[in-house]
Amino acid sequence: PDPERFPRGIKALADYIHARGLKLGIYGDLGTFTCGGYPGAGTFAEWGVDMLKLDGCYSTEEEQAKGYPKMARALNATGRPIVYSCSWPAYQGGLPPKVNYTLLAEVCNLWRNYDDIQDSWDSVLSILDWFSENQDVLQPVAGPGHWNDPDMLIIGNFGLSYEQSRSQMALWTVMAAPLLMSTDLRTISPSAKEILQNRLMIQINQDPLGIQGHRIVKEKFHIEVFLRPLSQAASALVFFSRRTDIPYLYTTSLAKLHFPEDAVYEVQDVYSGKIISGLKTGDSFSVVVNPSGVVMWYLYPMAQLVREQAPG
């Protein structure tokens, strides 16, 4: 480690971070390793590292095909649970047939499929577009222990407005993305901290089923709807506005969003906490979505209505 930046070493830094209830991740690169092996894995474990992001700069496809699985074996051999983030598929275009997602799920805990995020709303939209356009391929390969990674949350930096920060948090959550912060915790604002620490949001993100959500509606007036199935027959809905003019009143029903017929739901707004009780599948409802903003709902079934049979 750099003696000027880390005068007491990485182990002391890890102890400091762990004492505050946080986890320590470290960045490595395949291109910096020699063909003699991967001595870094044992060192990472000794330091108390909780996550390794292994990039692929300056490496060939052949080196990646050998190196990423080899590092996985080396990390597992340490006996320390270290989350393993691979950039492997991003160097192969992110999609089959070049990307073998069956193999990735065996080797990596999460993987970067697409471009690096930048501190800008355009970057967030670009990533969201790519994941939505390829969701039929990407959604089935994600699950507990092996996740698609749309890259870091940039909430708390300079590139996003308050509404856009809420949107990234909600959209990343519904996509079952690993929630990895990329901001300076020493200077983070109270509003950004509140977004990142939303308990219901984190509960939804960490749902044990681990199903990645997907876009189910794309309206011509720039409103989109995302759905994530959750455990115990619950669901998360995100109503997202790409508009840049004024708040938009969006009217729909759960029936139009393909929810089961004859069900009754309790709905909680994830950000406001407001509860709507007794919403039936066929009931029409409206939400007001701010420009570049979201409304996010957590829905869980209260009952299944029984249709009355006509006398025969």
C-alpha positions in Angstrom: 0.0 0.0 0.0 1.0 3.6 -0.6 2.8 4.6 2.7 1.6 8.2 2.3 -2.1 7.5 1.7 -2.2 4.5 4.1 0.5 5.1 6.7 -0.8 2.3 9.0 -1.6 -0.1 6.2 -4.8 -1.5 4.8 -5.4 -3.8 7.8 -5.7 -0.8 10.1 -8.0 0.9 7.7 -10.2 -2.2 7.5 -10.4 -2.4 11.3 -11.4 1.3 11.4 -14.1 0.8 8.8 -15.4 -2.4 10.4 -15.7 -0.7 13.8 -18.1 1.7 12.2 -20.4 -1.0 10.8 -19.1 -0.6 7.2 -17.5 -2.9 4.7 -14.2 -2.5 2.9 -13.9 -3.1 -0.8 -10.6 -3.0 -2.8 -9.9 -2.6 -6.5 -7.6 -4.9 -8.5 -6.9 -5.5 -12.2 -6.1 -8.6 -14.2 -3.6 -6.8 -16.3 -1.4 -6.1 -13.3 -1.0 -9.8 -12.4 1.9 -12.0 -13.6 1.5 -15.5 -15.0 3.1 -16.8 -11.8 -0.2 -16.7 -9.9 -2.4 -14.5 -7.7 -0.7 -13.8 -4.4 -3.1 -11.0 -3.8 -6.0 -13.2 -2.7 -4.3 -14.3 0.6 -3.2 -10.7 1.3 -6.7 -9.4 0.8 -8.0 -11.9 3.3 -5.3 -11.0 5.8 -6.2 -7.4 5.5 -9.8 -8.1 6.2 -11.1 -7.0 2.8 -14.8 -7.7 2.3 -15.1 -7.2 -1.5 -12.8 -7.4 -4.5 -13.6 -5.6 -7.7 -11.4 -7.2 -10.4 -11.1 -5.1 -13.6 -9.7 -6.3 -16.9 -7.7 -3.3 -18.2 -4.7 -4.3 -20.3 -5.7 -8.0 -20.4 -6.5 -10.2 -23.4 -9.7 -12.3 -23.8 -7.6 -15.4 -23.1 -6.2 -13.9 -19.9 -9.7 -13.0 -18.8 -11.0 -16.5 -19.5 -8.3 -18.0 -17.3 -7.8 -15.2 -14.8 -11.3 -14.5 -13.5 -12.1 -18.2 -12.6 -8.6 -18.6 -11.1 -9.0 -15.6 -8.8 -12.4 -17.0 -7.7 -10.7 -20.2 -6.7 -7.9 -18.3 -4.9 -10.4 -16.2 -3.0 -12.4 -19.2 -1.9 -9.2 -20.9 -0.8 -8.6 -18.1 1.8 -11.6 -19.2 3.9 -12.7 -15.6 4.2 -16.1 -14.5 2.6 -15.0 -11.9 0.0 -17.6 -10.6 -2.4 -16.2 -11.0 -5.9 -17.1 -8.4 -8.5 -16.0 -9.2 -12.1 -15.7 -6.8 -15.0 -15.4 -9.7 -17.4 -18.6 -9.4 -19.4 -18.2 -5.7 -20.0 -15.1 -6.5 -22.0 -17.1 -8.9 -24.2 -20.0 -6.7 -25.0 -22.2 -7.8 -22.2 -24.3 -10.2 -24.1 -24.4 -13.8 -25.3 -23.0 -15.6 -27.2 -19.7 -14.0 -26.3 -20.7 -13.8 -22.6 -21.3 -17.2 -20.9 -23.7 -16.2 -18.0 -23.9 -19.8 -16.7 -20.2 -19.7 -16.1 -20.2 -16.2 -14.7 -22.8 -17.2 -12.1 -20.5 -20.0 -11.0 -17.4 -17.8 -10.8 -18.5 -14.3 -9.7 -20.9 -12.8 -7.2 -21.7 -9.8 -9.4 -20.5 -8.6 -12.7 -20.3 -5.4 -14.7 -22.1 -5.8 -18.1 -21.9 -2.3 -19.5 -20.1 1.0 -19.4 -18.8 2.7 -16.3 -21.2 5.1 -14.7 -20.3 8.8 -14.8 -21.5 11.5 -12.4 -24.3 12.6 -14.7 -28.0 11.9 -15.3 -27.3 11.1 -19.0 -25.0 8.3 -17.8 -27.7 6.9 -15.5 -30.2 6.9 -18.4 -27.8 5.3 -20.7 -27.3 2.4 -18.3 -31.0 2.1 -17.6 -31.7 2.0 -21.4 -29.2 -0.8 -22.0 -30.5 -2.9 -19.2 -34.1 -2.4 -20.2 -33.4 -3.1 -23.9 -31.7 -6.3 -23.0 -33.8 -7.3 -20.0 -35.1 -10.6 -21.6 -31.5 -11.8 -21.6 -30.2 -10.2 -18.3 -33.2 -10.8 -16.0 -33.1 -14.6 -16.0 -29.3 -14.8 -15.2 -29.5 -12.9 -12.0 -30.3 -14.4 -8.6 -29.1 -14.9 -5.0 -25.3 -14.8 -5.1 -24.9 -13.8 -8.7 -26.1 -10.4 -9.8 -26.0 -8.0 -12.8 -24.3 -4.8 -11.7 -25.3 -1.6 -13.4 -22.5 0.1 -11.5 -22.3 2.4 -8.5 -24.9 4.7 -6.9 -23.8 8.3 -7.5 -26.2 9.7 -5.0 -24.5 12.4 -2.9 -22.1 13.6 -5.6 -22.7 16.6 -8.0 -24.3 15.1 -11.1 -27.9 14.3 -9.9 -30.7 16.5 -8.7 -32.7 15.4 -5.7 -35.4 13.8 -7.9 -32.8 12.1 -10.0 -31.1 10.7 -6.9 -34.4 9.2 -5.7 -34.9 7.8 -9.2 -31.5 6.0 -9.3 -32.1 4.5 -5.9 -35.5 3.2 -6.8 -34.5 1.9 -10.3 -31.4 0.2 -9.1 -33.4 -1.4 -6.3 -36.1 -2.7 -8.6 -33.4 -4.1 -10.9 -32.0 -6.1 -7.9 -28.7 -4.3 -8.3 -26.0 -4.5 -5.7 -26.3 -1.1 -3.8 -22.7 0.2 -3.8 -22.2 3.8 -2.9 -19.7 6.0 -4.7 -19.6 9.2 -2.6 -17.6 10.8 0.1 -19.3 9.8 3.4 -17.5 12.7 5.2 -19.4 15.3 3.2 -22.7 13.6 2.2 -25.8 15.7 2.6 -28.7 14.8 4.9 -31.0 14.4 1.9 -28.7 12.0 0.1 -28.1 10.1 3.3 -31.9 9.8 3.8 -32.3 8.3 0.3 -29.5 5.8 0.8 -30.8 4.7 4.2 -34.4 4.2 3.3 -35.2 1.0 5.2 -38.1 -0.2 3.1 -36.0 0.4 -0.1 -33.2 -1.7 1.3 -35.6 -4.4 2.4 -37.0 -4.6 -1.2 -33.5 -4.6 -2.7 -32.5 -7.4 -0.3 -35.6 -9.5 -0.9 -34.6 -13.2 -0.5 -36.1 -14.3 -3.8 -33.5 -12.2 -5.6 -35.6 -11.8 -8.7 -34.5 -8.9 -11.0 -37.3 -6.5 -11.9 -38.0 -5.4 -15.5 -39.7 -2.7 -17.4 -43.4 -3.6 -18.2 -44.7 -0.3 -19.6 -43.1 2.3 -21.9 -45.6 5.1 -22.7 -45.2 7.4 -25.7 -45.6 10.3 -23.3 -42.3 9.3 -21.5 -43.7 7.5 -18.5 -42.3 4.0 -17.8 -43.3 1.4 -15.2 -41.0 -1.2 -13.7 -42.1 -4.3 -11.7 -40.1 -6.5 -9.4 -41.7 -9.7 -7.9 -40.9 -10.1 -4.2 -41.3 -12.9 -1.6 -44.7 -13.7 0.0 -46.5 -12.6 -3.2 -45.5 -9.0 -2.7 -44.3 -6.7 -5.5 -42.5 -3.4 -6.0 -43.6 -0.9 -8.7 -41.7 2.1 -9.9 -43.5 4.8 -12.0 -40.7 6.7 -13.7 -40.9 9.9 -15.7 -38.4 10.8 -18.4 -40.2 14.1 -18.9 -38.4 17.4 -18.3 -41.3 19.8 -18.2 -43.8 19.4 -15.4 -45.2 16.8 -13.0 -47.3 14.2 -14.8 -50.6 12.7 -13.6 -50.4 9.1 -14.6 -53.6 7.0 -14.4 -53.7 3.2 -14.7 -54.8 0.1 -12.8 -53.1 -3.0 -11.5 -55.1 -5.0 -14.0 -53.4 -3.0 -16.8 -50.1 -3.9 -15.2 -50.9 -7.6 -15.4 -51.5 -8.2 -11.7 -53.7 -11.2 -10.7 -57.4 -10.8 -11.1 -59.7 -10.3 -8.1 -56.9 -9.5 -5.6 -56.9 -6.7 -2.9 -53.6 -5.0 -2.0 -52.1 -2.9 0.7 -49.9 -0.3 -0.9 -47.1 1.7 0.8 -45.3 4.5 -0.9 -41.6 3.7 -0.4 -40.5 7.4 -0.1 -43.5 9.1 1.6 -44.7 6.2 3.7 -48.3 6.9 2.8 -50.5 3.7 2.8 -53.4 2.9 0.5 -55.4 0.1 1.9 -57.8 -2.1 -0.1 -56.7 -1.4 -3.6 -58.4 -3.9 -5.9 -56.8 -5.1 -9.1 -59.4 -3.5 -11.2 -59.4 -0.1 -9.4 -58.2 2.9 -11.4 -55.6 5.0 -9.6 -53.4 8.0 -10.4 -49.9 8.9 -9.3 -48.1 12.3 -9.8 -44.6 11.8 -11.1 -42.1 14.7 -11.1 -39.9 15.3 -14.1 -37.0 12.8 -14.0 -38.5 11.5 -10.8 -40.3 8.4 -9.5 -43.1 7.2 -7.4 -42.3 3.8 -5.9 -44.8 1.4 -4.4 -44.5 -1.7 -2.2 -47.6 -3.9 -2.6 -48.7 -6.9 -0.7 -51.9 -8.9 -1.1 -54.5 -8.6 1.6 -57.1 -11.0 0.2 -58.3 -12.8 -2.9 -61.8 -11.8 -3.9 -64.3 -14.7 -4.5 -66.5 -14.3 -7.5 -70.1 -15.0 -6.9 -71.4 -17.8 -9.1 -74.6 -17.1 -11.0 -77.4 -19.4 -9.8 -77.6 -22.4 -12.2 
